[in-house]
Amino acid sequence: MGTRLLRIRSDEGGMLGMLERRPEAGVARQRPVLLLHGATFGAALLDLPRPGYSLMAALAEDGRAVYALDIRGYGNSHDFGAMTQPAGQRPPFASAEQVAGDIEAAADFIMKRESAAALDLVGFSWGSITAARFAADHPEQVGSLILYAPLYAEMNSAWLDRIADP
């Protein structure tokens, strides 16, 4: 089965795009997984349309319902107030608090859809910060937390100025 684009509403009313890939019928089911991208590329990077290059496909083959969320301002997520401002006047990234709300909306949707009490959460790079924040605030909803290339002790001031919460 291929990847589908789902649209869900965020806690602030904007529309979030989320990729979904389901396991084949008859494959033993495991806990669903939510993938969170980093600051550079959106969710599409997690499902490259080339054999052997889709993390989503590999996880679905292992029996997981796999979801990859486009955080507001990335890929298929839009309709937020800041996005209506001219490009030079809007912030380049959502705040960690806003992203935590986006993750909460996605997690609630996934757990309801999959009839699951918890999900596995994988954060990549900048997504490791937001994944960890969500997991700390909602430990009962996270079965496993995986932080891939997490950011810590970063001293690149120019880059930190662009992604830091105010």
Number of C-alpha atoms within 10 A of each C-alpha: 11 13 15 12 13 15 16 16 16 22 16 12 11 17 20 27 24 24 22 21 22 20 22 16 9 7 12 11 14 16 18 26 26 26 26 27 26 22 16 9 12 20 22 19 16 21 20 14 13 7 8 10 13 16 15 29 25 17 18 25 18 15 19 23 24 27 28 26 29 26 31 25 18 21 16 21 21 18 15 16 11 16 15 11 11 8 10 7 10 12 14 15 17 19 16 20 13 17 20 22 18 26 27 19 17 26 24 15 14 22 17 12 10 13 11 14 15 22 24 20 25 20 22 21 19 21 24 25 20 25 28 20 17 24 21 12 13 12 14 11 20 20 15 15 19 15 19 14 13 15 13 10 5 8 8 8 9 8 10 11 10 12 16 12 11 7
